[in-house]
Amino acid sequence: MLKALLCKLNIKHDWHIEPADDGTLYTRCKRCGKDDESGAGGTSTVGGAWIGMG
């Protein structure tokens, strides 16, 4: 219940990487489904290096 509250308050999310329909990568919270707006984890070199495409 505390984790759900932290998501609602936008304090702590459980981010993971998901592929989009067009093949790009983005991050989404496992608990609340919110997409990461910061741009850190989508198609950046960090994400590309993570799957061996950097």
mmCIF entry with sequence, helices, sheets and N, C-alpha, C, O atoms, coordinates in Angstrom:
data_MODEL
# 
_entry.id   MODEL 
# 
_entity.id                         1 
_entity.type                       polymer 
_entity.pdbx_number_of_molecules   1 
# 
_entity_poly.entity_id                      1 
_entity_poly.type                           'polypeptide(L)' 
_entity_poly.nstd_linkage                   no 
_entity_poly.nstd_monomer                   no 
_entity_poly.pdbx_seq_one_letter_code       MLKALLCKLNIKHDWHIEPADDGTLYTRCKRCGKDDESGAGGTSTVGGAWIGMG 
_entity_poly.pdbx_seq_one_letter_code_can   MLKALLCKLNIKHDWHIEPADDGTLYTRCKRCGKDDESGAGGTSTVGGAWIGMG 
_entity_poly.pdbx_strand_id                 A 
# 
loop_
_entity_poly_seq.entity_id 
_entity_poly_seq.num 
_entity_poly_seq.mon_id 
_entity_poly_seq.hetero 
1 1  MET n 
1 2  LEU n 
1 3  LYS n 
1 4  ALA n 
1 5  LEU n 
1 6  LEU n 
1 7  CYS n 
1 8  LYS n 
1 9  LEU n 
1 10 ASN n 
1 11 ILE n 
1 12 LYS n 
1 13 HIS n 
1 14 ASP n 
1 15 TRP n 
1 16 HIS n 
1 17 ILE n 
1 18 GLU n 
1 19 PRO n 
1 20 ALA n 
1 21 ASP n 
1 22 ASP n 
1 23 GLY n 
1 24 THR n 
1 25 LEU n 
1 26 TYR n 
1 27 THR n 
1 28 ARG n 
1 29 CYS n 
1 30 LYS n 
1 31 ARG n 
1 32 CYS n 
1 33 GLY n 
1 34 LYS n 
1 35 ASP n 
1 36 ASP n 
1 37 GLU n 
1 38 SER n 
1 39 GLY n 
1 40 ALA n 
1 41 GLY n 
1 42 GLY n 
1 43 THR n 
1 44 SER n 
1 45 THR n 
1 46 VAL n 
1 47 GLY n 
1 48 GLY n 
1 49 ALA n 
1 50 TRP n 
1 51 ILE n 
1 52 GLY n 
1 53 MET n 
1 54 GLY n 
# 
_struct_asym.id          A 
_struct_asym.entity_id   1 
# 
loop_
_struct_conf.conf_type_id 
_struct_conf.id 
_struct_conf.pdbx_PDB_helix_id 
_struct_conf.beg_label_comp_id 
_struct_conf.beg_label_asym_id 
_struct_conf.beg_label_seq_id 
_struct_conf.pdbx_beg_PDB_ins_code 
_struct_conf.end_label_comp_id 
_struct_conf.end_label_asym_id 
_struct_conf.end_label_seq_id 
_struct_conf.pdbx_end_PDB_ins_code 
_struct_conf.beg_auth_comp_id 
_struct_conf.beg_auth_asym_id 
_struct_conf.beg_auth_seq_id 
_struct_conf.end_auth_comp_id 
_struct_conf.end_auth_asym_id 
_struct_conf.end_auth_seq_id 
_struct_conf.pdbx_PDB_helix_class 
_struct_conf.details 
_struct_conf.pdbx_PDB_helix_length 
HELX_P HELX_P1 AA1 LEU A 2  ? LYS A 8  ? LEU A 2  LYS A 8  1 ? 7 
HELX_P HELX_P2 AA2 THR A 45 ? TRP A 50 ? THR A 45 TRP A 50 1 ? 6 
# 
_struct_conf_type.id          HELX_P 
_struct_conf_type.criteria    ? 
_struct_conf_type.reference   ? 
# 
_struct_sheet.id               AA1 
_struct_sheet.type             ? 
_struct_sheet.number_strands   2 
_struct_sheet.details          ? 
# 
_struct_sheet_order.sheet_id     AA1 
_struct_sheet_order.range_id_1   1 
_struct_sheet_order.range_id_2   2 
_struct_sheet_order.offset       ? 
_struct_sheet_order.sense        anti-parallel 
# 
loop_
_struct_sheet_range.sheet_id 
_struct_sheet_range.id 
_struct_sheet_range.beg_label_comp_id 
_struct_sheet_range.beg_label_asym_id 
_struct_sheet_range.beg_label_seq_id 
_struct_sheet_range.pdbx_beg_PDB_ins_code 
_struct_sheet_range.end_label_comp_id 
_struct_sheet_range.end_label_asym_id 
_struct_sheet_range.end_label_seq_id 
_struct_sheet_range.pdbx_end_PDB_ins_code 
_struct_sheet_range.beg_auth_comp_id 
_struct_sheet_range.beg_auth_asym_id 
_struct_sheet_range.beg_auth_seq_id 
_struct_sheet_range.end_auth_comp_id 
_struct_sheet_range.end_auth_asym_id 
_struct_sheet_range.end_auth_seq_id 
AA1 1 TRP A 15 ? PRO A 19 ? TRP A 15 PRO A 19 
AA1 2 LEU A 25 ? CYS A 29 ? LEU A 25 CYS A 29 
# 
loop_
_atom_site.group_PDB 
_atom_site.id 
_atom_site.type_symbol 
_atom_site.label_atom_id 
_atom_site.label_alt_id 
_atom_site.label_comp_id 
_atom_site.label_asym_id 
_atom_site.label_entity_id 
_atom_site.label_seq_id 
_atom_site.pdbx_PDB_ins_code 
_atom_site.Cartn_x 
_atom_site.Cartn_y 
_atom_site.Cartn_z 
_atom_site.occupancy 
_atom_site.B_iso_or_equiv 
_atom_site.pdbx_formal_charge 
_atom_site.auth_seq_id 
_atom_site.auth_comp_id 
_atom_site.auth_asym_id 
_atom_site.auth_atom_id 
_atom_site.pdbx_PDB_model_num 
ATOM 1   N N  . MET A 1 1  ? 0.819  -1.189 0.000   1.00 0.00 ? 1  MET A N  1 
ATOM 2   C CA . MET A 1 1  ? 0.000  0.000  0.000   1.00 0.00 ? 1  MET A CA 1 
ATOM 3   C C  . MET A 1 1  ? 0.867  1.260  0.000   1.00 0.00 ? 1  MET A C  1 
ATOM 4   O O  . MET A 1 1  ? 0.533  2.252  -0.648  1.00 0.00 ? 1  MET A O  1 
ATOM 5   N N  . LEU A 1 2  ? 1.981  1.213  0.729   1.00 0.00 ? 2  LEU A N  1 
ATOM 6   C CA . LEU A 1 2  ? 2.887  2.358  0.764   1.00 0.00 ? 2  LEU A CA 1 
ATOM 7   C C  . LEU A 1 2  ? 3.504  2.600  -0.615  1.00 0.00 ? 2  LEU A C  1 
ATOM 8   O O  . LEU A 1 2  ? 3.658  3.747  -1.036  1.00 0.00 ? 2  LEU A O  1 
ATOM 9   N N  . LYS A 1 3  ? 3.856  1.522  -1.315  1.00 0.00 ? 3  LYS A N  1 
ATOM 10  C CA . LYS A 1 3  ? 4.449  1.672  -2.647  1.00 0.00 ? 3  LYS A CA 1 
ATOM 11  C C  . LYS A 1 3  ? 3.463  2.307  -3.616  1.00 0.00 ? 3  LYS A C  1 
ATOM 12  O O  . LYS A 1 3  ? 3.850  3.139  -4.437  1.00 0.00 ? 3  LYS A O  1 
ATOM 13  N N  . ALA A 1 4  ? 2.200  1.926  -3.532  1.00 0.00 ? 4  ALA A N  1 
ATOM 14  C CA . ALA A 1 4  ? 1.182  2.524  -4.397  1.00 0.00 ? 4  ALA A CA 1 
ATOM 15  C C  . ALA A 1 4  ? 1.030  4.010  -4.088  1.00 0.00 ? 4  ALA A C  1 
ATOM 16  O O  . ALA A 1 4  ? 0.844  4.817  -4.998  1.00 0.00 ? 4  ALA A O  1 
ATOM 17  N N  . LEU A 1 5  ? 1.108  4.368  -2.826  1.00 0.00 ? 5  LEU A N  1 
ATOM 18  C CA . LEU A 1 5  ? 1.024  5.771  -2.441  1.00 0.00 ? 5  LEU A CA 1 
ATOM 19  C C  . LEU A 1 5  ? 2.218  6.555  -2.977  1.00 0.00 ? 5  LEU A C  1 
ATOM 20  O O  . LEU A 1 5  ? 2.063  7.687  -3.434  1.00 0.00 ? 5  LEU A O  1 
ATOM 21  N N  . LEU A 1 6  ? 3.404  5.962  -2.923  1.00 0.00 ? 6  LEU A N  1 
ATOM 22  C CA . LEU A 1 6  ? 4.590  6.643  -3.448  1.00 0.00 ? 6  LEU A CA 1 
ATOM 23  C C  . LEU A 1 6  ? 4.467  6.889  -4.951  1.00 0.00 ? 6  LEU A C  1 
ATOM 24  O O  . LEU A 1 6  ? 4.919  7.920  -5.449  1.00 0.00 ? 6  LEU A O  1 
ATOM 25  N N  . CYS A 1 7  ? 3.853  5.941  -5.680  1.00 0.00 ? 7  CYS A N  1 
ATOM 26  C CA . CYS A 1 7  ? 3.603  6.148  -7.111  1.00 0.00 ? 7  CYS A CA 1 
ATOM 27  C C  . CYS A 1 7  ? 2.633  7.299  -7.324  1.00 0.00 ? 7  CYS A C  1 
ATOM 28  O O  . CYS A 1 7  ? 2.859  8.158  -8.177  1.00 0.00 ? 7  CYS A O  1 
ATOM 29  N N  . LYS A 1 8  ? 1.565  7.318  -6.558  1.00 0.00 ? 8  LYS A N  1 
ATOM 30  C CA . LYS A 1 8  ? 0.558  8.380  -6.716  1.00 0.00 ? 8  LYS A CA 1 
ATOM 31  C C  . LYS A 1 8  ? 1.138  9.752  -6.416  1.00 0.00 ? 8  LYS A C  1 
ATOM 32  O O  . LYS A 1 8  ? 0.750  10.742 -7.035  1.00 0.00 ? 8  LYS A O  1 
ATOM 33  N N  . LEU A 1 9  ? 2.069  9.814  -5.463  1.00 0.00 ? 9  LEU A N  1 
ATOM 34  C CA . LEU A 1 9  ? 2.716  11.077 -5.122  1.00 0.00 ? 9  LEU A CA 1 
ATOM 35  C C  . LEU A 1 9  ? 3.888  11.395 -6.050  1.00 0.00 ? 9  LEU A C  1 
ATOM 36  O O  . LEU A 1 9  ? 4.540  12.429 -5.906  1.00 0.00 ? 9  LEU A O  1 
ATOM 37  N N  . ASN A 1 10 ? 4.151  10.495 -7.003  1.00 0.00 ? 10 ASN A N  1 
ATOM 38  C CA . ASN A 1 10 ? 5.237  10.647 -7.969  1.00 0.00 ? 10 ASN A CA 1 
ATOM 39  C C  . ASN A 1 10 ? 6.598  10.761 -7.283  1.00 0.00 ? 10 ASN A C  1 
ATOM 40  O O  . ASN A 1 10 ? 7.457  11.537 -7.702  1.00 0.00 ? 10 ASN A O  1 
ATOM 41  N N  . ILE A 1 11 ? 6.775  9.982  -6.231  1.00 0.00 ? 11 ILE A N  1 
ATOM 42  C CA . ILE A 1 11 ? 8.029  9.989  -5.484  1.00 0.00 ? 11 ILE A CA 1 
ATOM 43  C C  . ILE A 1 11 ? 8.922  8.819  -5.889  1.00 0.00 ? 11 ILE A C  1 
ATOM 44  O O  . ILE A 1 11 ? 10.121 9.000  -6.099  1.00 0.00 ? 11 ILE A O  1 
ATOM 45  N N  . LYS A 1 12 ? 8.354  7.634  -5.999  1.00 0.00 ? 12 LYS A N  1 
ATOM 46  C CA . LYS A 1 12 ? 9.153  6.449  -6.319  1.00 0.00 ? 12 LYS A CA 1 
ATOM 47  C C  . LYS A 1 12 ? 8.343  5.520  -7.212  1.00 0.00 ? 12 LYS A C  1 
ATOM 48  O O  . LYS A 1 12 ? 7.246  5.091  -6.853  1.00 0.00 ? 12 LYS A O  1 
ATOM 49  N N  . HIS A 1 13 ? 8.899  5.219  -8.374  1.00 0.00 ? 13 HIS A N  1 
ATOM 50  C CA . HIS A 1 13 ? 8.273  4.291  -9.305  1.00 0.00 ? 13 HIS A CA 1 
ATOM 51  C C  . HIS A 1 13 ? 9.173  3.069  -9.475  1.00 0.00 ? 13 HIS A C  1 
ATOM 52  O O  . HIS A 1 13 ? 10.355 3.112  -9.135  1.00 0.00 ? 13 HIS A O  1 
ATOM 53  N N  . ASP A 1 14 ? 8.617  1.991  -9.994  1.00 0.00 ? 14 ASP A N  1 
ATOM 54  C CA . ASP A 1 14 ? 9.360  0.766  -10.271 1.00 0.00 ? 14 ASP A CA 1 
ATOM 55  C C  . ASP A 1 14 ? 9.548  0.671  -11.787 1.00 0.00 ? 14 ASP A C  1 
ATOM 56  O O  . ASP A 1 14 ? 8.811  -0.041 -12.469 1.00 0.00 ? 14 ASP A O  1 
ATOM 57  N N  . TRP A 1 15 ? 10.558 1.410  -12.315 1.00 0.00 ? 15 TRP A N  1 
ATOM 58  C CA . TRP A 1 15 ? 10.750 1.522  -13.754 1.00 0.00 ? 15 TRP A CA 1 
ATOM 59  C C  . TRP A 1 15 ? 11.316 0.245  -14.353 1.00 0.00 ? 15 TRP A C  1 
ATOM 60  O O  . TRP A 1 15 ? 12.156 -0.411 -13.736 1.00 0.00 ? 15 TRP A O  1 
ATOM 61  N N  . HIS A 1 16 ? 10.864 -0.111 -15.544 1.00 0.00 ? 16 HIS A N  1 
ATOM 62  C CA . HIS A 1 16 ? 11.466 -1.167 -16.341 1.00 0.00 ? 16 HIS A CA 1 
ATOM 63  C C  . HIS A 1 16 ? 11.355 -0.785 -17.813 1.00 0.00 ? 16 HIS A C  1 
ATOM 64  O O  . HIS A 1 16 ? 10.529 0.049  -18.185 1.00 0.00 ? 16 HIS A O  1 
ATOM 65  N N  . ILE A 1 17 ? 12.181 -1.394 -18.639 1.00 0.00 ? 17 ILE A N  1 
ATOM 66  C CA . ILE A 1 17 ? 12.262 -1.044 -20.059 1.00 0.00 ? 17 ILE A CA 1 
ATOM 67  C C  . ILE A 1 17 ? 11.295 -1.913 -20.851 1.00 0.00 ? 17 ILE A C  1 
ATOM 68  O O  . ILE A 1 17 ? 11.230 -3.126 -20.651 1.00 0.00 ? 17 ILE A O  1 
ATOM 69  N N  . GLU A 1 18 ? 10.543 -1.284 -21.754 1.00 0.00 ? 18 GLU A N  1 
ATOM 70  C CA . GLU A 1 18 ? 9.604  -1.983 -22.628 1.00 0.00 ? 18 GLU A CA 1 
ATOM 71  C C  . GLU A 1 18 ? 9.819  -1.538 -24.069 1.00 0.00 ? 18 GLU A C  1 
ATOM 72  O O  . GLU A 1 18 ? 10.172 -0.385 -24.313 1.00 0.00 ? 18 GLU A O  1 
ATOM 73  N N  . PRO A 1 19 ? 9.613  -2.438 -25.025 1.00 0.00 ? 19 PRO A N  1 
ATOM 74  C CA . PRO A 1 19 ? 9.680  -2.023 -26.429 1.00 0.00 ? 19 PRO A CA 1 
ATOM 75  C C  . PRO A 1 19 ? 8.351  -1.432 -26.887 1.00 0.00 ? 19 PRO A C  1 
ATOM 76  O O  . PRO A 1 19 ? 7.283  -1.882 -26.471 1.00 0.00 ? 19 PRO A O  1 
ATOM 77  N N  . ALA A 1 20 ? 8.427  -0.429 -27.739 1.00 0.00 ? 20 ALA A N  1 
ATOM 78  C CA . ALA A 1 20 ? 7.219  0.152  -28.339 1.00 0.00 ? 20 ALA A CA 1 
ATOM 79  C C  . ALA A 1 20 ? 6.915  -0.579 -29.644 1.00 0.00 ? 20 ALA A C  1 
ATOM 80  O O  . ALA A 1 20 ? 7.719  -1.397 -30.091 1.00 0.00 ? 20 ALA A O  1 
ATOM 81  N N  . ASP A 1 21 ? 5.784  -0.301 -30.252 1.00 0.00 ? 21 ASP A N  1 
ATOM 82  C CA . ASP A 1 21 ? 5.396  -0.951 -31.501 1.00 0.00 ? 21 ASP A CA 1 
ATOM 83  C C  . ASP A 1 21 ? 6.363  -0.653 -32.643 1.00 0.00 ? 21 ASP A C  1 
ATOM 84  O O  . ASP A 1 21 ? 6.544  -1.480 -33.537 1.00 0.00 ? 21 ASP A O  1 
ATOM 85  N N  . ASP A 1 22 ? 6.989  0.536  -32.616 1.00 0.00 ? 22 ASP A N  1 
ATOM 86  C CA . ASP A 1 22 ? 7.910  0.908  -33.684 1.00 0.00 ? 22 ASP A CA 1 
ATOM 87  C C  . ASP A 1 22 ? 9.339  0.438  -33.438 1.00 0.00 ? 22 ASP A C  1 
ATOM 88  O O  . ASP A 1 22 ? 10.229 0.765  -34.223 1.00 0.00 ? 22 ASP A O  1 
ATOM 89  N N  . GLY A 1 23 ? 9.584  -0.321 -32.370 1.00 0.00 ? 23 GLY A N  1 
ATOM 90  C CA . GLY A 1 23 ? 10.901 -0.880 -32.096 1.00 0.00 ? 23 GLY A CA 1 
ATOM 91  C C  . GLY A 1 23 ? 11.755 -0.077 -31.137 1.00 0.00 ? 23 GLY A C  1 
ATOM 92  O O  . GLY A 1 23 ? 12.799 -0.561 -30.701 1.00 0.00 ? 23 GLY A O  1 
ATOM 93  N N  . THR A 1 24 ? 11.344 1.145  -30.790 1.00 0.00 ? 24 THR A N  1 
ATOM 94  C CA . THR A 1 24 ? 12.110 1.936  -29.826 1.00 0.00 ? 24 THR A CA 1 
ATOM 95  C C  . THR A 1 24 ? 11.850 1.419  -28.417 1.00 0.00 ? 24 THR A C  1 
ATOM 96  O O  . THR A 1 24 ? 10.915 0.651  -28.189 1.00 0.00 ? 24 THR A O  1 
ATOM 97  N N  . LEU A 1 25 ? 12.666 1.836  -27.497 1.00 0.00 ? 25 LEU A N  1 
ATOM 98  C CA . LEU A 1 25 ? 12.529 1.427  -26.101 1.00 0.00 ? 25 LEU A CA 1 
ATOM 99  C C  . LEU A 1 25 ? 12.084 2.604  -25.252 1.00 0.00 ? 25 LEU A C  1 
ATOM 100 O O  . LEU A 1 25 ? 12.433 3.749  -25.537 1.00 0.00 ? 25 LEU A O  1 
ATOM 101 N N  . TYR A 1 26 ? 11.320 2.323  -24.218 1.00 0.00 ? 26 TYR A N  1 
ATOM 102 C CA . TYR A 1 26 ? 10.913 3.353  -23.271 1.00 0.00 ? 26 TYR A CA 1 
ATOM 103 C C  . TYR A 1 26 ? 10.774 2.715  -21.896 1.00 0.00 ? 26 TYR A C  1 
ATOM 104 O O  . TYR A 1 26 ? 10.733 1.490  -21.781 1.00 0.00 ? 26 TYR A O  1 
ATOM 105 N N  . THR A 1 27 ? 10.703 3.533  -20.859 1.00 0.00 ? 27 THR A N  1 
ATOM 106 C CA . THR A 1 27 ? 10.553 3.006  -19.509 1.00 0.00 ? 27 THR A CA 1 
ATOM 107 C C  . THR A 1 27 ? 9.146  3.272  -18.998 1.00 0.00 ? 27 THR A C  1 
ATOM 108 O O  . THR A 1 27 ? 8.552  4.316  -19.269 1.00 0.00 ? 27 THR A O  1 
ATOM 109 N N  . ARG A 1 28 ? 8.628  2.302  -18.252 1.00 0.00 ? 28 ARG A N  1 
ATOM 110 C CA . ARG A 1 28 ? 7.274  2.379  -17.699 1.00 0.00 ? 28 ARG A CA 1 
ATOM 111 C C  . ARG A 1 28 ? 7.294  1.779  -16.296 1.00 0.00 ? 28 ARG A C  1 
ATOM 112 O O  . ARG A 1 28 ? 8.015  0.818  -16.028 1.00 0.00 ? 28 ARG A O  1 
ATOM 113 N N  . CYS A 1 29 ? 6.493  2.359  -15.409 1.00 0.00 ? 29 CYS A N  1 
ATOM 114 C CA . CYS A 1 29 ? 6.388  1.865  -14.036 1.00 0.00 ? 29 CYS A CA 1 
ATOM 115 C C  . CYS A 1 29 ? 5.560  0.579  -14.022 1.00 0.00 ? 29 CYS A C  1 
ATOM 116 O O  . CYS A 1 29 ? 4.482  0.523  -14.614 1.00 0.00 ? 29 CYS A O  1 
ATOM 117 N N  . LYS A 1 30 ? 6.064  -0.444 -13.348 1.00 0.00 ? 30 LYS A N  1 
ATOM 118 C CA . LYS A 1 30 ? 5.354  -1.722 -13.255 1.00 0.00 ? 30 LYS A CA 1 
ATOM 119 C C  . LYS A 1 30 ? 4.095  -1.605 -12.412 1.00 0.00 ? 30 LYS A C  1 
ATOM 120 O O  . LYS A 1 30 ? 3.116  -2.308 -12.666 1.00 0.00 ? 30 LYS A O  1 
ATOM 121 N N  . ARG A 1 31 ? 4.104  -0.730 -11.416 1.00 0.00 ? 31 ARG A N  1 
ATOM 122 C CA . ARG A 1 31 ? 2.959  -0.641 -10.502 1.00 0.00 ? 31 ARG A CA 1 
ATOM 123 C C  . ARG A 1 31 ? 1.819  0.204  -11.057 1.00 0.00 ? 31 ARG A C  1 
ATOM 124 O O  . ARG A 1 31 ? 0.667  -0.229 -11.031 1.00 0.00 ? 31 ARG A O  1 
ATOM 125 N N  . CYS A 1 32 ? 2.117  1.409  -11.561 1.00 0.00 ? 32 CYS A N  1 
ATOM 126 C CA . CYS A 1 32 ? 1.037  2.320  -11.948 1.00 0.00 ? 32 CYS A CA 1 
ATOM 127 C C  . CYS A 1 32 ? 0.888  2.491  -13.453 1.00 0.00 ? 32 CYS A C  1 
ATOM 128 O O  . CYS A 1 32 ? -0.124 3.027  -13.906 1.00 0.00 ? 32 CYS A O  1 
ATOM 129 N N  . GLY A 1 33 ? 1.873  2.050  -14.246 1.00 0.00 ? 33 GLY A N  1 
ATOM 130 C CA . GLY A 1 33 ? 1.773  2.151  -15.698 1.00 0.00 ? 33 GLY A CA 1 
ATOM 131 C C  . GLY A 1 33 ? 2.193  3.483  -16.279 1.00 0.00 ? 33 GLY A C  1 
ATOM 132 O O  . GLY A 1 33 ? 2.022  3.703  -17.478 1.00 0.00 ? 33 GLY A O  1 
ATOM 133 N N  . LYS A 1 34 ? 2.738  4.383  -15.470 1.00 0.00 ? 34 LYS A N  1 
ATOM 134 C CA . LYS A 1 34 ? 3.159  5.700  -15.956 1.00 0.00 ? 34 LYS A CA 1 
ATOM 135 C C  . LYS A 1 34 ? 4.416  5.570  -16.815 1.00 0.00 ? 34 LYS A C  1 
ATOM 136 O O  . LYS A 1 34 ? 5.337  4.828  -16.472 1.00 0.00 ? 34 LYS A O  1 
ATOM 137 N N  . ASP A 1 35 ? 4.448  6.304  -17.943 1.00 0.00 ? 35 ASP A N  1 
ATOM 138 C CA . ASP A 1 35 ? 5.634  6.356  -18.782 1.00 0.00 ? 35 ASP A CA 1 
ATOM 139 C C  . ASP A 1 35 ? 6.615  7.358  -18.217 1.00 0.00 ? 35 ASP A C  1 
ATOM 140 O O  . ASP A 1 35 ? 6.220  8.389  -17.672 1.00 0.00 ? 35 ASP A O  1 
ATOM 141 N N  . ASP A 1 36 ? 7.921  7.050  -18.350 1.00 0.00 ? 36 ASP A N  1 
ATOM 142 C CA . ASP A 1 36 ? 8.964  7.951  -17.865 1.00 0.00 ? 36 ASP A CA 1 
ATOM 143 C C  . ASP A 1 36 ? 9.112  9.114  -18.830 1.00 0.00 ? 36 ASP A C  1 
ATOM 144 O O  . ASP A 1 36 ? 9.410  8.911  -20.007 1.00 0.00 ? 36 ASP A O  1 
ATOM 145 N N  . GLU A 1 37 ? 8.907  10.324 -18.343 1.00 0.00 ? 37 GLU A N  1 
ATOM 146 C CA . GLU A 1 37 ? 8.974  11.531 -19.174 1.00 0.00 ? 37 GLU A CA 1 
ATOM 147 C C  . GLU A 1 37 ? 10.381 12.126 -19.243 1.00 0.00 ? 37 GLU A C  1 
ATOM 148 O O  . GLU A 1 37 ? 10.611 13.063 -20.009 1.00 0.00 ? 37 GLU A O  1 
ATOM 149 N N  . SER A 1 38 ? 11.326 11.602 -18.457 1.00 0.00 ? 38 SER A N  1 
ATOM 150 C CA . SER A 1 38 ? 12.655 12.208 -18.404 1.00 0.00 ? 38 SER A CA 1 
ATOM 151 C C  . SER A 1 38 ? 13.515 11.868 -19.610 1.00 0.00 ? 38 SER A C  1 
ATOM 152 O O  . SER A 1 38 ? 14.500 12.556 -19.875 1.00 0.00 ? 38 SER A O  1 
ATOM 153 N N  . GLY A 1 39 ? 13.166 10.825 -20.342 1.00 0.00 ? 39 GLY A N  1 
ATOM 154 C CA . GLY A 1 39 ? 13.959 10.439 -21.502 1.00 0.00 ? 39 GLY A CA 1 
ATOM 155 C C  . GLY A 1 39 ? 15.160 9.598  -21.151 1.00 0.00 ? 39 GLY A C  1 
ATOM 156 O O  . GLY A 1 39 ? 15.965 9.297  -22.033 1.00 0.00 ? 39 GLY A O  1 
ATOM 157 N N  . ALA A 1 40 ? 15.315 9.208  -19.915 1.00 0.00 ? 40 ALA A N  1 
ATOM 158 C CA . ALA A 1 40 ? 16.474 8.412  -19.493 1.00 0.00 ? 40 ALA A CA 1 
ATOM 159 C C  . ALA A 1 40 ? 16.136 6.932  -19.537 1.00 0.00 ? 40 ALA A C  1 
ATOM 160 O O  . ALA A 1 40 ? 15.663 6.382  -18.542 1.00 0.00 ? 40 ALA A O  1 
ATOM 161 N N  . GLY A 1 41 ? 16.359 6.292  -20.635 1.00 0.00 ? 41 GLY A N  1 
ATOM 162 C CA . GLY A 1 41 ? 16.124 4.862  -20.698 1.00 0.00 ? 41 GLY A CA 1 
ATOM 163 C C  . GLY A 1 41 ? 15.455 4.419  -21.968 1.00 0.00 ? 41 GLY A C  1 
ATOM 164 O O  . GLY A 1 41 ? 15.373 3.219  -22.230 1.00 0.00 ? 41 GLY A O  1 
ATOM 165 N N  . GLY A 1 42 ? 14.985 5.323  -22.748 1.00 0.00 ? 42 GLY A N  1 
ATOM 166 C CA . GLY A 1 42 ? 14.334 4.953  -23.992 1.00 0.00 ? 42 GLY A CA 1 
ATOM 167 C C  . GLY A 1 42 ? 15.336 4.574  -25.051 1.00 0.00 ? 42 GLY A C  1 
ATOM 168 O O  . GLY A 1 42 ? 15.939 3.504  -24.982 1.00 0.00 ? 42 GLY A O  1 
ATOM 169 N N  . THR A 1 43 ? 15.521 5.425  -26.021 1.00 0.00 ? 43 THR A N  1 
ATOM 170 C CA . THR A 1 43 ? 16.413 5.106  -27.127 1.00 0.00 ? 43 THR A CA 1 
ATOM 171 C C  . THR A 1 43 ? 17.796 5.716  -26.939 1.00 0.00 ? 43 THR A C  1 
ATOM 172 O O  . THR A 1 43 ? 18.528 5.877  -27.916 1.00 0.00 ? 43 THR A O  1 
ATOM 173 N N  . SER A 1 44 ? 18.169 6.055  -25.723 1.00 0.00 ? 44 SER A N  1 
ATOM 174 C CA . SER A 1 44 ? 19.485 6.630  -25.475 1.00 0.00 ? 44 SER A CA 1 
ATOM 175 C C  . SER A 1 44 ? 20.557 5.562  -25.637 1.00 0.00 ? 44 SER A C  1 
ATOM 176 O O  . SER A 1 44 ? 20.239 4.384  -25.804 1.00 0.00 ? 44 SER A O  1 
ATOM 177 N N  . THR A 1 45 ? 21.827 5.963  -25.590 1.00 0.00 ? 45 THR A N  1 
ATOM 178 C CA . THR A 1 45 ? 22.917 5.002  -25.739 1.00 0.00 ? 45 THR A CA 1 
ATOM 179 C C  . THR A 1 45 ? 22.959 4.030  -24.570 1.00 0.00 ? 45 THR A C  1 
ATOM 180 O O  . THR A 1 45 ? 23.430 2.903  -24.722 1.00 0.00 ? 45 THR A O  1 
ATOM 181 N N  . VAL A 1 46 ? 22.475 4.446  -23.411 1.00 0.00 ? 46 VAL A N  1 
ATOM 182 C CA . VAL A 1 46 ? 22.426 3.537  -22.268 1.00 0.00 ? 46 VAL A CA 1 
ATOM 183 C C  . VAL A 1 46 ? 21.492 2.377  -22.585 1.00 0.00 ? 46 VAL A C  1 
ATOM 184 O O  . VAL A 1 46 ? 21.844 1.219  -22.359 1.00 0.00 ? 46 VAL A O  1 
ATOM 185 N N  . GLY A 1 47 ? 20.310 2.674  -23.104 1.00 0.00 ? 47 GLY A N  1 
ATOM 186 C CA . GLY A 1 47 ? 19.357 1.631  -23.466 1.00 0.00 ? 47 GLY A CA 1 
ATOM 187 C C  . GLY A 1 47 ? 19.876 0.772  -24.598 1.00 0.00 ? 47 GLY A C  1 
ATOM 188 O O  . GLY A 1 47 ? 19.700 -0.446 -24.586 1.00 0.00 ? 47 GLY A O  1 
ATOM 189 N N  . GLY A 1 48 ? 20.526 1.405  -25.595 1.00 0.00 ? 48 GLY A N  1 
ATOM 190 C CA . GLY A 1 48 ? 21.081 0.651  -26.713 1.00 0.00 ? 48 GLY A CA 1 
ATOM 191 C C  . GLY A 1 48 ? 22.206 -0.261 -26.276 1.00 0.00 ? 48 GLY A C  1 
ATOM 192 O O  . GLY A 1 48 ? 22.306 -1.395 -26.744 1.00 0.00 ? 48 GLY A O  1 
ATOM 193 N N  . ALA A 1 49 ? 23.057 0.224  -25.381 1.00 0.00 ? 49 ALA A N  1 
ATOM 194 C CA . ALA A 1 49 ? 24.150 -0.600 -24.884 1.00 0.00 ? 49 ALA A CA 1 
ATOM 195 C C  . ALA A 1 49 ? 23.611 -1.741 -24.028 1.00 0.00 ? 49 ALA A C  1 
ATOM 196 O O  . ALA A 1 49 ? 24.210 -2.815 -23.974 1.00 0.00 ? 49 ALA A O  1 
ATOM 197 N N  . TRP A 1 50 ? 22.495 -1.514 -23.365 1.00 0.00 ? 50 TRP A N  1 
ATOM 198 C CA . TRP A 1 50 ? 21.916 -2.539 -22.496 1.00 0.00 ? 50 TRP A CA 1 
ATOM 199 C C  . TRP A 1 50 ? 21.504 -3.755 -23.311 1.00 0.00 ? 50 TRP A C  1 
ATOM 200 O O  . TRP A 1 50 ? 21.631 -4.883 -22.834 1.00 0.00 ? 50 TRP A O  1 
ATOM 201 N N  . ILE A 1 51 ? 21.012 -3.554 -24.532 1.00 0.00 ? 51 ILE A N  1 
ATOM 202 C CA . ILE A 1 51 ? 20.592 -4.689 -25.355 1.00 0.00 ? 51 ILE A CA 1 
ATOM 203 C C  . ILE A 1 51 ? 21.611 -5.011 -26.438 1.00 0.00 ? 51 ILE A C  1 
ATOM 204 O O  . ILE A 1 51 ? 21.333 -5.799 -27.343 1.00 0.00 ? 51 ILE A O  1 
ATOM 205 N N  . GLY A 1 52 ? 22.801 -4.397 -26.347 1.00 0.00 ? 52 GLY A N  1 
ATOM 206 C CA . GLY A 1 52 ? 23.874 -4.719 -27.271 1.00 0.00 ? 52 GLY A CA 1 
ATOM 207 C C  . GLY A 1 52 ? 23.793 -4.000 -28.615 1.00 0.00 ? 52 GLY A C  1 
ATOM 208 O O  . GLY A 1 52 ? 24.376 -4.462 -29.595 1.00 0.00 ? 52 GLY A O  1 
ATOM 209 N N  . MET A 1 53 ? 23.085 -2.885 -28.673 1.00 0.00 ? 53 MET A N  1 
ATOM 210 C CA . MET A 1 53 ? 22.974 -2.165 -29.933 1.00 0.00 ? 53 MET A CA 1 
ATOM 211 C C  . MET A 1 53 ? 23.696 -0.826 -29.892 1.00 0.00 ? 53 MET A C  1 
ATOM 212 O O  . MET A 1 53 ? 23.489 -0.004 -30.785 1.00 0.00 ? 53 MET A O  1 
ATOM 213 N N  . GLY A 1 54 ? 24.544 -0.572 -28.883 1.00 0.00 ? 54 GLY A N  1 
ATOM 214 C CA . GLY A 1 54 ? 25.203 0.712  -28.724 1.00 0.00 ? 54 GLY A CA 1 
ATOM 215 C C  . GLY A 1 54 ? 26.333 0.869  -29.595 1.00 0.00 ? 54 GLY A C  1 
ATOM 216 O O  . GLY A 1 54 ? 26.991 1.910  -29.571 1.00 0.00 ? 54 GLY A O  1 
# 
